[in-house]
Amino acid sequence: MGQERRGTAAAAFRTRAFRIIWLGSFASNIGTWMQTVVLPAYIDRRTESGAMVGLFTFAQLGPLLLLSIPGGVLADKFPRKPWIATMQVGAMALTLVMAWLVHADASVWALLLVQLLTGITNALNAPAMQGVVPALVDPVDLPGAISLNSVMINGSRVIGPVIAAGLMTWGMGVPGILVVNAATYIFLLIAMKVVPFPHIGRATEAQGWENMLTGIRIVQRRTVLRRILIGMSVFSFLSLAFVGLFPTIARTNFGLDTDQSVYKWLYATWGLGAMAGALSIGTVFSKHDKRTLIAPLFLGFAGFLTVFALLSSPAPAFPIGFGLGFCYFGMTTSMMTVFQQNVRNSERARVMSLWFMAFGGTVSIGNLALGPVMDRIGATPVLLAGAATAVGLAWYCNIPRRPSRTLADEERDDALQTGYATALDEQGLSAGE
C-alpha cells in the first residue's frame, strides 16, 4: 500500500480509530443537518419572523457561549467515552420529543425549550469530543485530521438537506425528518463502542474557579491563540448572519418559500462549497503554511458575501453561494488548524471550549441580535456590514505579518529557563556562591 504524505487528509484517514469515529460522526451529522435545515424553515414558515429564527439559533448554539468552559472542566473530570455516550443518548431523546411536539403542532415556545435543552447537551459534549478526536492521530497528521473533520461537518451539511428534500418530496413531514435524525445517533454510539479512547492527562490539578480559568490563562500566554479567538468572535458575530438566518434571507431577497426544493438545494450548494474549502486545506493546500491562507480567504469571503447580498434572484446565488461556502470554511479550517497546532493534548478540552464559545456561541448571539435588524431594514445591509467586517479581519488575522507568541515559543523559553536553572545548580550558584 502506498505511503501518503504525512499531514494530509489521506494520512489521517489511514488511522483506524480516527477513521471509524469519523465515519460514525459523519453519519450522525447527516441527520443533524437534516434537522438543521428543516426546523428553522418550519419556524420561519409558522412565524414569518427573522427574530424568532434568530432566537431558535440562539437556543441551539447559545449554550456553547455559556457552557463550553464548564463542559471542558467536566470533560477532564469524567471518563470521556461514558460522558460523550450519555450526551449522545440525551440528544437523541430530545430529538424524539421535538418530533412529537412538531407532530402535535405544539406552541413555538415549547419547541424553543426543547431546542435549548438540546443546545445545552451539545455544549457539554463538544469539548470532550474535540479533546479526543485529535488524540486519535499522530500529531504530524493533525492538519489532515482537522481538514477531514471540517469535510465531515460540511459534507453532512450537503447530504443532509439533499436527503431531507428527497424525503419531503416523497411525502415525509418535519416530524419524520426529526425521527430519522434521532436514529442517526446510533451510528456514532456504535463507533464509540468499537474504538478504544486514548487516555488524556489533565492540563492542571487546579480546583474550582482556578480549574475553570485554566484555558483562559493558556490563551493569554499564547497570543496567537488570543488573536485567532478575537478574530473568530468578531467574524461569527457580524459576518455569519446568513448561517442561522438563511431562511429569512431566502424569503426576503430571493422570494423563495422554504418548502420549495430549490431552497434546500441552495442551502446544500453553499454547504458543498464549504466542504470543498475544508477539503482543499488537507489536500491542495496541505503543504502551505495555514497562517498564510487566512487573510486571502477572509478577502474572498468578503467579495462573495458582497455579491450574495446584492442578488435578488436565486439562480446566480448558486455559484456565488458555492464560493462563499468555500472561502468561509477554508478560512475557518485554516484558523482551527493553527489554533490546534498551538495546543497540547492535555490542554485541548479546556482551550477548545474557548474556540466553541468564539465560533458557535458567538454566531448565536449575532443571529439573535441581527434577526430583528434584518426584519426592520432587510437582509442586504446586514450582509454588507458582515462583508466589511471580513475585510478588516483580513488585516487583523494576518498572523505572519503580525507575529504572535506560539506554543513553540513557549516550549523554547521553558527549555531555556530549565537549562539555565540546571546550569546554576551544577555550578553551585544555587547554594549562594
Secondary structure as UniProt FT lines:
FT   TURN            6..7
FT   HELIX           9..13
FT   HELIX           16..47
FT   HELIX           50..77
FT   HELIX           80..103
FT   TURN            104..105
FT   HELIX           108..132
FT   HELIX           133..136
FT   HELIX           139..141
FT   HELIX           142..169
FT   TURN            170..171
FT   HELIX           174..194
FT   HELIX           208..212
FT   HELIX           214..221
FT   HELIX           223..239
FT   HELIX           241..244
FT   HELIX           246..253
FT   TURN            258..259
FT   HELIX           261..282
FT   TURN            283..287
FT   HELIX           291..310
FT   HELIX           314..341
FT   HELIX           345..347
FT   HELIX           348..356
FT   HELIX           357..361
FT   HELIX           362..377
FT   HELIX           379..396
FT   HELIX           399..401
FT   HELIX           407..426
FT   TURN            427..428
FT   HELIX           429..431
//
